[in-house]
Amino acid sequence: MNELWLDEIRWTEEGLVPVIAQQADTGKVVMFAWMNRESVALSQASGYAVYWSRSRQKLWRKGEESGNKQKIVSISVDCDEDVLLLEIEQEGGISCHTGRESCFYRTLEKNVWKENSPVLRDPAEIYKK
């Protein structure tokens, strides 16, 4: 399999690249995460987002616990080749572990963070163990 395209990405010293996930139909940014070489290759091959969890130091298949997978429509790299943009179709409509559509659910208003979107599903229901 030809993976020379991975060599064109400018990886951090830790071997990671920052990734923005954007809802393909609305353009709304729903998430920011990191990928390593393996997770980028797996994402491209499977058509579903696979990230690298820095806190757990392991691959993280988006939706593996919640069921809210991210189907990839396209993968783009920025002009500096150091950030990826995933245009995705968010299955289940929830991308955030808080049960919201987007991880960016707080906006700075008069020096106070204000919530700007509702919880669509209680995280306790999503992540039952």
C-alpha positions as CSV (number, residue, x, y, z in Angstrom):
1,M,0.0,0.0,0.0
2,N,1.4,3.4,-1.0
3,E,1.5,5.7,2.1
4,L,4.0,8.2,0.8
5,W,1.3,10.9,1.2
6,L,1.8,10.5,5.0
7,D,5.4,11.8,4.6
8,E,4.1,15.1,3.4
9,I,2.5,15.8,6.8
10,R,4.6,17.9,9.2
11,W,4.4,15.9,12.4
12,T,5.1,17.4,15.8
13,E,8.2,16.2,17.7
14,E,5.8,13.7,19.4
15,G,4.8,12.4,16.0
16,L,1.3,14.0,16.1
17,V,-0.7,16.3,13.9
18,P,-3.6,18.5,15.1
19,V,-6.9,17.7,13.5
20,I,-10.1,19.7,13.2
21,A,-13.4,17.9,12.6
22,Q,-16.0,19.8,10.7
23,Q,-19.6,18.8,9.9
24,A,-19.6,18.5,6.1
25,D,-23.2,19.7,5.5
26,T,-23.1,22.7,7.8
27,G,-19.5,23.6,8.0
28,K,-19.7,23.7,11.8
29,V,-16.5,22.8,13.7
30,V,-17.4,20.0,16.1
31,M,-14.1,18.8,17.5
32,F,-10.4,19.2,17.8
33,A,-8.1,16.2,18.4
34,W,-4.7,14.7,17.5
35,M,-3.7,12.0,15.2
36,N,-0.5,10.0,14.8
37,R,0.7,8.4,11.6
38,E,-1.1,5.1,12.3
39,S,-4.4,6.8,13.1
40,V,-4.3,9.0,10.0
41,A,-3.7,5.9,7.9
42,L,-6.4,3.9,9.6
43,S,-8.9,6.8,9.2
44,Q,-8.1,7.1,5.5
45,A,-8.4,3.3,5.0
46,S,-11.6,2.8,7.0
47,G,-13.4,6.0,6.2
48,Y,-14.1,6.6,9.9
49,A,-12.1,8.9,12.2
50,V,-9.5,7.3,14.4
51,Y,-7.6,9.7,16.7
52,W,-4.7,9.4,19.1
53,S,-5.5,9.9,22.8
54,R,-2.7,11.8,24.4
55,S,-4.1,11.2,27.9
56,R,-4.5,7.4,27.4
57,Q,-1.6,7.0,25.0
58,K,-3.6,4.8,22.6
59,L,-5.7,4.9,19.4
60,W,-9.2,6.2,19.9
61,R,-11.8,5.1,17.4
62,K,-14.4,7.9,17.6
63,G,-17.7,6.4,18.7
64,E,-16.2,3.1,19.9
65,E,-18.0,3.6,23.3
66,S,-20.7,6.1,22.4
67,G,-21.7,4.9,19.0
68,N,-21.3,8.4,17.6
69,K,-18.9,7.6,14.9
70,Q,-17.5,10.2,12.4
71,K,-17.8,9.1,8.8
72,I,-15.1,10.9,6.8
73,V,-16.2,12.8,3.7
74,S,-12.8,14.3,3.0
75,I,-9.3,14.8,4.5
76,S,-7.5,18.1,3.8
77,V,-4.1,19.4,4.9
78,D,-3.4,23.1,5.4
79,C,-0.8,25.1,3.4
80,D,1.9,24.5,6.0
81,E,1.1,20.8,6.0
82,D,0.8,20.8,9.8
83,V,-2.9,20.7,10.4
84,L,-5.6,18.3,9.1
85,L,-9.2,19.1,8.4
86,L,-11.7,16.2,8.4
87,E,-15.0,16.9,6.8
88,I,-17.3,14.4,8.5
89,E,-20.8,13.2,8.8
90,Q,-21.4,12.9,12.6
91,E,-23.4,9.8,13.3
92,G,-25.8,10.3,16.1
93,G,-25.5,14.1,15.9
94,I,-23.2,14.2,19.0
95,S,-19.5,14.7,18.8
96,C,-18.7,15.8,22.4
97,H,-18.4,13.6,25.4
98,T,-20.6,16.1,27.2
99,G,-23.5,15.0,25.0
100,R,-23.5,18.0,22.7
101,E,-23.3,18.4,19.0
102,S,-19.9,20.2,19.3
103,C,-17.1,20.4,21.8
104,F,-17.1,24.1,21.2
105,Y,-20.2,24.8,23.3
106,R,-19.0,27.8,25.3
107,T,-18.6,31.4,23.9
108,L,-16.8,34.2,25.7
109,E,-19.2,37.0,26.5
110,K,-18.1,40.0,28.5
111,N,-15.2,37.9,30.0
112,V,-17.5,35.0,31.0
113,W,-17.8,31.7,29.3
114,K,-21.5,31.1,28.4
115,E,-22.9,27.9,27.1
116,N,-24.3,28.2,23.6
117,S,-25.7,24.7,22.9
118,P,-27.8,22.2,24.8
119,V,-27.0,18.7,25.9
120,L,-28.6,16.4,23.4
121,R,-28.1,13.3,25.4
122,D,-27.0,12.7,29.0
123,P,-23.4,11.5,29.0
124,A,-24.3,9.0,31.8
125,E,-26.6,7.3,29.2
126,I,-24.0,7.4,26.5
127,Y,-21.1,6.0,28.5
128,K,-22.8,3.3,30.5
129,K,-20.2,0.8,31.8
